[in-house]
Amino acid sequence: MSAKTIRIGTRESQLAVWQASTVQQLLADLGYASELVCIKSEGDTDLKTPLYEIGVQGIFTRALDMALLNGEIDIAVHSMKDVPTVMAKGIVQAAVLPRANYGDILVKGPGYAEGDKAKMIATSSIRRRAQWLNRYPEDSIDNLRGNVNTRLRKVAESEWHGAIFAAAGLERIGLRPADAVSLDWMLPAPAQGAILVVCKENDDHCLATCGKLNDEVTAICTRVERDFLRALLGGCTTPISGLATMVDGNIEFVGNILSKDGREKVEVRRTAPMVEAGELGRVAAEEVLDNGGRAILDAMKTD
């Protein structure tokens, strides 16, 4: 039993608090006392500008990083897909929890009808936008910002055919509609569905404590995905997707990059033994670059 109360930093949204509360309960199960500290992020204050126009790395994590480095909290809990592949100096990964559903789903809007052509779909994710337009080029995409609850309300009040959400986010807080459509063809964001716990690099107590919560398979798979993203110099303004799964002791990886309008797409598939996972993401990224990905990235830089 530890006498130190661990201060857990979290965003204020229902989903973020659920994630932090999950970590709090896991720590309690191990005999550690903790308390939640809610901090507002930049991504929660500007709910109009599309994320791909904001162009800021770590928009949902920076406020928590500052609180951590300033000693206001001891650990921070994030949706791992929101965390930049290069974390702030002095902050390190302490644990990755077992992964939940990594897929995307379509929440139907009032305008939804089977077989409709030229649909209006809502999302703020450039990755989802590009993949949707690649599959349905006749459709239009509208911007949708806000936390999960806000976005669900906006969908219900709209004339959209539907909006795209991460399945895990809605499932974790019991808000996934029964008629939501699983988008099995849509490749997720790197580390989607995983929860990350970070702390200061010199905090031996939190590193040791949170290390007991780490899920090795999820940590390895998300590292491959984030290595792929990092090697492509991607972030929330780049339509890059990646998924690594453990199958019979091997890591199976599929990743892609698309142009923003979805017209161009380069995909890679690779399998490697678990012991070679450290290079898998980087090697896959190099293959993408050599097969047309570099031209897509160059065009984005020009834009």
Buried (B, 14 or more C-beta within 10 A) or exposed (E): EEEEEBBBBBBEBBBBBBBBBBBBEBBEEEEBEBEBBEBEBBBBEEBEEBBBEBEBBBBBBBBBBBBBBEEEBBBBBBBBBBBBBEBBEEBBBBBBBBBBBBBBBBBBBEBBEEEEEEBBBBBBBBBBBBBBBBEBEEBBBBBBBBBBEBBBEBBBEBEBBBBBBBBBBBBBBEBBBEEBBEBEEBBBBBBBBBBBBBBBBEBEEBBEBBEEBBBEBBBBBBBBBBBBBBBBEBBBBBBBBBBBBBEEEBBBBBBBBBBBEBEBBBBBEBEBEBEEBEEBBBBBBBBBBEEBBBEBBEEBEEE
